[in-house]
Amino acid sequence: MDGIKVKVMRPIFKPEVAESFVLYPPYRIYHLRLFYKRLGMKDRVFDYYAYIDLYRLGAERGDDFIDLEEWEVDEKNVMKPLVTEEEARMKAFESAITWGNSRVISWWLPRIEIVREELAYKVFWVYEENGKKLIMDSLDGKSYELTGGEKMRELSVQIISKRGRSPQILETVSTSADSTFSTCLKMSATSSKE
């Protein structure tokens, strides 16, 4: 086994018997501090937690920095990012500024300090129940039936299209995400049988 050490978001949910897992998608997580200058008023400082999906370049705001664990995993269970570190950082800044500007009036853009930055993966458990192959999201506990590549492609397109990507990027990202995800699942299932 070619083991590599990666950080994962600590799983909250797990099926009773998991055959294997896939680390999908990679996230770049930021704790940002925004410093706002204001005319005639006290300056303001905000903490902002950004979760940037490195497949669809989506940004989500968190309440805190999620707990992370370090796992040693087979390299074939790890999906590679499609978004560069610089693109992710710019998306985090954009998200933080939009959020901060809705809370304070200032003539200037905030100064942004990166307090903490991590690359982490979300765990999806692969298991079987009632003769069906399922995959479970370890953070929300939702399960989805695995019925082949076309179903995964539809799911990828739905997720990515909600983020307002252009059709060309949508097609490229969803096709790439689908093939990578399917490959990881096949390799993961093969290694769990050995």
CORHUBEL-V486066 format. One record per residue. RES is the residue in three letters. OMEGA is omega in whole degrees, -180 to 180 (none if undefined). BURIAL is b if it has 24 or more other ideal C-beta (glycine too) atoms within 12 Angstrom, else e. D_FIRST is the distance of its C-alpha to the first C-alpha in Angstrom with 2 decimals. Layout:
# CORHUBEL-V486066
res->RES omega->OMEGA burial->BURIAL d_first->D_FIRST
res->RES omega->OMEGA burial->BURIAL d_first->D_FIRST
This chain:
# CORHUBEL-V486066
res->MET omega->176 burial->e d_first->0.00
res->ASP omega->-176 burial->e d_first->3.79
res->GLY omega->173 burial->e d_first->5.78
res->ILE omega->179 burial->e d_first->9.42
res->LYS omega->178 burial->e d_first->12.49
res->VAL omega->175 burial->b d_first->14.87
res->LYS omega->178 burial->b d_first->18.15
res->VAL omega->174 burial->b d_first->19.01
res->MET omega->-174 burial->b d_first->22.48
res->ARG omega->-179 burial->e d_first->22.82
res->PRO omega->176 burial->b d_first->22.88
res->ILE omega->-178 burial->e d_first->26.34
res->PHE omega->176 burial->e d_first->25.95
res->LYS omega->177 burial->e d_first->23.46
res->PRO omega->-179 burial->b d_first->24.24
res->GLU omega->178 burial->e d_first->24.80
res->VAL omega->178 burial->e d_first->21.85
res->ALA omega->178 burial->b d_first->19.08
res->GLU omega->-178 burial->b d_first->16.76
res->SER omega->178 burial->b d_first->14.38
res->PHE omega->175 burial->b d_first->15.09
res->VAL omega->176 burial->b d_first->15.43
res->LEU omega->-173 burial->b d_first->16.34
res->TYR omega->-15 burial->b d_first->19.54
res->PRO omega->173 burial->b d_first->21.68
res->PRO omega->177 burial->b d_first->21.19
res->TYR omega->167 burial->b d_first->24.32
res->ARG omega->-175 burial->b d_first->26.06
res->ILE omega->-177 burial->b d_first->28.09
res->TYR omega->164 burial->b d_first->31.29
res->HIS omega->-178 burial->b d_first->33.88
res->LEU omega->174 burial->b d_first->36.94
res->ARG omega->-178 burial->e d_first->40.40
res->LEU omega->180 burial->b d_first->43.35
res->PHE omega->-180 burial->b d_first->46.64
res->TYR omega->172 burial->b d_first->49.70
res->LYS omega->179 burial->e d_first->53.08
res->ARG omega->179 burial->e d_first->56.13
res->LEU omega->174 burial->e d_first->59.79
res->GLY omega->179 burial->e d_first->62.08
res->MET omega->179 burial->e d_first->59.43
res->LYS omega->176 burial->e d_first->56.76
res->ASP omega->-178 burial->e d_first->53.45
res->ARG omega->177 burial->e d_first->50.54
res->VAL omega->179 burial->e d_first->46.92
res->PHE omega->170 burial->b d_first->44.23
res->ASP omega->-178 burial->b d_first->40.56
res->TYR omega->180 burial->b d_first->38.46
res->TYR omega->-178 burial->b d_first->34.87
res->ALA omega->176 burial->b d_first->33.37
res->TYR omega->-176 burial->b d_first->30.24
res->ILE omega->178 burial->b d_first->29.56
res->ASP omega->-175 burial->b d_first->27.42
res->LEU omega->171 burial->b d_first->25.69
res->TYR omega->-174 burial->b d_first->25.94
res->ARG omega->180 burial->b d_first->29.59
res->LEU omega->176 burial->b d_first->30.96
res->GLY omega->179 burial->b d_first->32.42
res->ALA omega->175 burial->b d_first->33.64
res->GLU omega->178 burial->b d_first->34.05
res->ARG omega->177 burial->b d_first->35.94
res->GLY omega->177 burial->b d_first->34.72
res->ASP omega->-177 burial->e d_first->36.84
res->ASP omega->177 burial->e d_first->34.55
res->PHE omega->-176 burial->b d_first->31.15
res->ILE omega->177 burial->b d_first->28.67
res->ASP omega->-180 burial->e d_first->26.68
res->LEU omega->174 burial->b d_first->23.17
res->GLU omega->175 burial->e d_first->20.20
res->GLU omega->179 burial->e d_first->17.20
res->TRP omega->169 burial->e d_first->13.85
res->GLU omega->-174 burial->e d_first->10.37
res->VAL omega->174 burial->b d_first->8.51
res->ASP omega->-176 burial->b d_first->5.98
res->GLU omega->-178 burial->e d_first->8.21
res->LYS omega->177 burial->b d_first->9.44
res->ASN omega->-176 burial->b d_first->11.08
res->VAL omega->178 burial->b d_first->13.14
res->MET omega->-178 burial->b d_first->16.42
res->LYS omega->179 burial->b d_first->18.13
res->PRO omega->173 burial->b d_first->21.77
res->LEU omega->-176 burial->b d_first->24.74
res->VAL omega->-180 burial->b d_first->27.16
res->THR omega->178 burial->e d_first->27.52
res->GLU omega->-180 burial->e d_first->27.86
res->GLU omega->177 burial->e d_first->31.58
res->GLU omega->179 burial->e d_first->32.22
res->ALA omega->-180 burial->b d_first->30.65
res->ARG omega->179 burial->b d_first->32.78
res->MET omega->178 burial->e d_first->35.91
res->LYS omega->178 burial->b d_first->35.30
res->ALA omega->178 burial->b d_first->34.97
res->PHE omega->180 burial->b d_first->38.20
res->GLU omega->180 burial->b d_first->39.99
res->SER omega->-180 burial->b d_first->39.08
res->ALA omega->-180 burial->b d_first->40.15
res->ILE omega->178 burial->b d_first->43.42
res->THR omega->180 burial->e d_first->44.31
res->TRP omega->-179 burial->b d_first->43.78
res->GLY omega->-180 burial->b d_first->45.63
res->ASN omega->177 burial->e d_first->48.52
res->SER omega->-178 burial->e d_first->49.14
res->ARG omega->-176 burial->e d_first->49.78
res->VAL omega->176 burial->b d_first->51.88
res->ILE omega->-179 burial->e d_first->54.54
res->SER omega->177 burial->b d_first->54.27
res->TRP omega->-175 burial->e d_first->55.56
res->TRP omega->170 burial->e d_first->52.41
res->LEU omega->-179 burial->e d_first->48.75
res->PRO omega->167 burial->b d_first->46.85
res->ARG omega->-177 burial->e d_first->45.17
res->ILE omega->177 burial->b d_first->41.48
res->GLU omega->175 burial->e d_first->39.37
res->ILE omega->-180 burial->b d_first->35.58
res->VAL omega->-179 burial->e d_first->35.09
res->ARG omega->180 burial->b d_first->31.34
res->GLU omega->-179 burial->b d_first->28.72
res->GLU omega->170 burial->b d_first->25.08
res->LEU omega->-179 burial->b d_first->22.36
res->ALA omega->-178 burial->b d_first->20.98
res->TYR omega->175 burial->b d_first->19.58
res->LYS omega->-178 burial->b d_first->21.10
res->VAL omega->171 burial->b d_first->19.13
res->PHE omega->-180 burial->b d_first->19.96
res->TRP omega->176 burial->b d_first->19.33
res->VAL omega->-178 burial->b d_first->19.15
res->TYR omega->180 burial->b d_first->21.21
res->GLU omega->179 burial->e d_first->23.94
res->GLU omega->-179 burial->e d_first->27.54
res->ASN omega->177 burial->e d_first->30.62
res->GLY omega->180 burial->e d_first->28.85
res->LYS omega->176 burial->e d_first->27.85
res->LYS omega->-177 burial->b d_first->24.46
res->LEU omega->174 burial->b d_first->24.67
res->ILE omega->-176 burial->b d_first->22.99
res->MET omega->174 burial->b d_first->24.17
res->ASP omega->-175 burial->b d_first->24.73
res->SER omega->-179 burial->b d_first->23.77
res->LEU omega->179 burial->b d_first->26.73
res->ASP omega->176 burial->e d_first->29.58
res->GLY omega->-180 burial->e d_first->28.53
res->LYS omega->179 burial->e d_first->29.58
res->SER omega->180 burial->b d_first->27.99
res->TYR omega->179 burial->b d_first->28.09
res->GLU omega->176 burial->e d_first->27.97
res->LEU omega->-177 burial->b d_first->25.54
res->THR omega->178 burial->e d_first->27.91
res->GLY omega->-176 burial->e d_first->26.49
res->GLY omega->-177 burial->e d_first->26.15
res->GLU omega->179 burial->e d_first->29.87
res->LYS omega->179 burial->e d_first->29.87
res->MET omega->179 burial->b d_first->26.99
res->ARG omega->178 burial->b d_first->28.93
res->GLU omega->179 burial->e d_first->32.08
res->LEU omega->178 burial->b d_first->30.40
res->SER omega->-179 burial->b d_first->29.08
res->VAL omega->179 burial->b d_first->32.59
res->GLN omega->-178 burial->e d_first->34.27
res->ILE omega->-176 burial->b d_first->32.21
res->ILE omega->-177 burial->b d_first->32.59
res->SER omega->177 burial->e d_first->36.27
res->LYS omega->-178 burial->e d_first->37.20
res->ARG omega->174 burial->b d_first->36.51
res->GLY omega->177 burial->e d_first->39.15
res->ARG omega->177 burial->b d_first->37.18
res->SER omega->-178 burial->e d_first->39.07
res->PRO omega->-179 burial->e d_first->38.64
res->GLN omega->-180 burial->e d_first->37.03
res->ILE omega->179 burial->e d_first->34.39
res->LEU omega->-179 burial->b d_first->33.98
res->GLU omega->-179 burial->e d_first->33.31
res->THR omega->-177 burial->e d_first->30.82
res->VAL omega->-177 burial->b d_first->28.88
res->SER omega->179 burial->b d_first->28.94
res->THR omega->180 burial->e d_first->27.88
res->SER omega->-180 burial->b d_first->25.00
res->ALA omega->-179 burial->b d_first->23.94
res->ASP omega->-177 burial->b d_first->24.30
res->SER omega->179 burial->e d_first->22.27
res->THR omega->-179 burial->b d_first->19.40
res->PHE omega->180 burial->b d_first->19.56
res->SER omega->179 burial->b d_first->19.84
res->THR omega->179 burial->e d_first->16.89
res->CYS omega->180 burial->b d_first->14.68
res->LEU omega->180 burial->b d_first->16.24
res->LYS omega->-179 burial->b d_first->15.77
res->MET omega->180 burial->b d_first->12.06
res->SER omega->180 burial->b d_first->11.72
res->ALA omega->179 burial->b d_first->14.10
res->THR omega->-178 burial->e d_first->12.43
res->SER omega->-179 burial->e d_first->9.07
res->SER omega->179 burial->e d_first->11.52
res->LYS omega->-176 burial->e d_first->13.48
res->GLU omega->none burial->e d_first->11.05
